[in-house]
Amino acid sequence: KIQSLSPNMQCILASKDSDCFMNQLRQARTVFIGGGSTAVLKTKLKEIPSLTYLLASKFIVGTSAGACVLSTYYVNDQQEVCSGMGFLPLKIFCHYDETKDAALNQLKKIGQKKLIVLLPEADFAEISF
């Protein structure tokens, strides 16, 4: 468990056990997917059967790698365009700045024409569908 600032809120770390994690997702109203390695997150999340169903109707928050994995396409730390899991029909570029315009141009060219969300360091976006 994680200590919560509110007595009415319960925060639980995701279990490493797939069955337990799926149960946690069933019971959750909000899911937070943090940063780290997008490749590791994608690998772990792909192991969860019915993930799309389990995340349906949830309030989902992703930061950095967590946001990237939710997108259709994203730019990784090596400035390469990668496929996300496609939960959000958009392209995302976390930690963007003008020195990374070559990677942005590649992101614009790949896949269907979709909204591109540029997130400079310490910025955030609220996206509702």
C-alpha positions in Angstrom: 0.0 0.0 0.0 1.0 3.6 -0.5 0.2 6.2 2.1 -2.6 8.4 0.9 -3.1 12.1 1.8 -6.8 11.5 1.9 -8.5 9.1 4.4 -11.1 8.4 1.7 -8.6 7.3 -0.9 -6.9 3.9 -1.2 -3.6 3.7 -3.2 -2.3 0.2 -4.0 0.8 -0.6 -6.0 0.3 -3.0 -8.9 1.0 -6.6 -8.1 3.7 -8.4 -10.0 1.3 -11.4 -10.1 -0.8 -11.2 -13.3 -4.0 -12.6 -11.8 -3.8 -10.4 -8.8 -3.0 -7.4 -11.0 -6.1 -8.1 -13.2 -8.2 -8.2 -10.0 -6.8 -4.9 -8.9 -7.7 -3.4 -12.3 -11.3 -4.8 -12.0 -11.7 -3.0 -8.7 -9.9 0.3 -9.5 -11.6 3.4 -10.6 -8.4 5.2 -11.4 -5.2 3.7 -12.9 -1.9 5.6 -12.8 0.8 4.4 -15.2 4.1 6.0 -14.3 7.3 6.7 -16.1 10.3 4.4 -16.6 11.0 2.1 -19.5 8.2 2.2 -22.1 9.4 -1.1 -23.6 9.2 -2.8 -20.2 5.7 -1.4 -19.6 4.5 -2.5 -23.0 5.9 -6.0 -22.5 4.2 -6.3 -19.1 0.9 -4.9 -20.2 0.7 -7.1 -23.3 0.8 -10.1 -20.9 -2.6 -9.1 -19.4 -5.5 -10.7 -21.1 -8.5 -8.5 -21.8 -6.5 -5.3 -20.9 -8.7 -3.1 -23.0 -11.8 -4.4 -21.2 -10.2 -4.1 -17.8 -9.3 -0.4 -18.5 -12.7 0.5 -20.0 -14.5 3.2 -18.0 -11.5 3.9 -15.9 -9.9 7.3 -15.3 -6.3 6.7 -16.6 -3.3 8.8 -15.9 0.1 8.3 -17.6 3.3 10.1 -17.1 6.2 9.9 -19.5 6.5 6.2 -20.4 3.0 5.6 -19.0 1.6 8.2 -21.5 3.7 6.8 -24.3 2.5 3.2 -23.8 -1.1 4.5 -24.0 -0.6 6.3 -27.3 -0.7 4.9 -30.9 2.8 6.2 -31.6 5.5 7.9 -29.5 9.1 9.1 -29.6 11.4 7.2 -27.3 14.6 8.5 -25.5 16.7 7.6 -28.5 14.5 9.8 -30.7 13.0 6.9 -32.5 9.3 6.6 -33.4 7.8 3.5 -31.8 4.3 1.9 -31.7 2.4 2.3 -28.5 -0.5 0.1 -27.4 -3.1 2.3 -29.1 -5.4 3.0 -26.2 -5.4 6.7 -27.2 -5.8 7.5 -30.9 -2.9 10.0 -30.9 0.8 10.4 -31.2 2.8 11.7 -28.2 6.2 13.2 -27.8 7.1 13.5 -24.1 10.1 15.6 -23.1 9.9 17.5 -26.4 12.0 20.6 -27.1 12.9 22.3 -30.4 16.3 20.4 -30.6 14.2 17.3 -31.3 12.4 18.5 -34.4 13.9 15.7 -36.7 12.2 13.1 -34.5 9.0 15.2 -34.6 9.1 15.2 -38.4 9.4 11.4 -38.3 6.4 11.2 -35.9 4.3 13.3 -38.3 5.0 11.0 -41.2 4.2 7.6 -39.6 0.8 6.0 -39.5 -2.5 7.7 -40.1 -3.0 11.4 -39.5 -3.6 11.7 -35.8 -3.5 14.4 -33.2 0.2 15.0 -32.0 0.6 15.9 -28.4 3.9 17.7 -27.7 4.8 17.6 -24.0 7.9 19.6 -23.1 9.6 18.8 -19.8 7.3 19.5 -16.8 4.2 20.1 -19.0 1.0 18.1 -18.9 -2.1 17.7 -21.1 -5.6 16.7 -20.2 -7.1 14.6 -23.0 -10.7 13.5 -23.0 -12.5 11.2 -25.4 
